[in-house]
Amino acid sequence: MSLDTGAGFQDGPALAIPEDSSVYKVTAEKDYNRYSDGEIVFVGREKPLRLAPLPRFGEDATWVAAVLLPQQRERSMLMHRYILVASFLMIFLAIALLLAIFFSRCYAAPVLKGIRNAREEGGSGGTTQIRELDELIAFMKAREQELICQMGENAHEMRDADQVELSAYRMFVNQIETLTKTERIVFDLYITGLNSHEIANKLNLSINTIRTHNRNIYAKLNVTSYKEMMVYIQMMTGRQQG
């Protein structure tokens, strides 16, 4: 499709269209068309004119009204628009930053100051002057006292339990001698830190066979689980290293 400007009227200082007849190749794009005569490139749109003079006999042409803009001008306008949008974004970010600083000083700063004062005053009963924060600090102090009391009670219980655990540990160590040769090999590999699958691979045994050995080891050592056995093993290795 082409546009012939020689048969119509031209106006507009920005177009810079030559006075003589020019034929522009029209390339349709999404939002506008692009017009080029090989030297000058324009962008624009055209609309058919229903009241225009009829074409001469034998001519297959349509009269249109076209609005054209030099491509360089279009790019300049787009760049100006981009700069304007970027400027608005920068202004918006600057305003957002200022508001963040303002609200931080109004709300966050008093909270941080109250926490700092409470920390400096320690247990002397200092407050932050913020009711919700004071309630939270009071709850945490009360909880801390509960934990201290509970730890004291646990310490007494642990002293009694230590005697029981020591007896169970001694029985565990003594029962190691009752393991068969294969069970002792599996047990020694547990001491090195291997798990059941790794022991199965190392001994070229199936995992079901290792599980059978595990049940026998647990029964002979008076433990109920792998975790309990590993606790005693850790106690053994710790005593040996000590």
Secondary structure, DSSP 8 states (H G I E B T S, - for coil): -EEE-TTS----TTT---SS--EEEEEE-SSSEEEE-SS-EEEEEEEE-TTS----TT-----EEEEEEEHHHHHHHHHHHHHHHHHHHHHHHHHHHHHHHHHIIIIIHHHHHHHHHHHHHTTS----S-HHHHHHHHHHHHHHHHHHHHHHHHHHHHHHHHHHHHHHHHHHHHHGGGS-HHHHHHHHHHHTT--HHHHHHHHT--HHHHHHHHHHHHHHHT-SSHHHHHHHHHHHHHHHH-
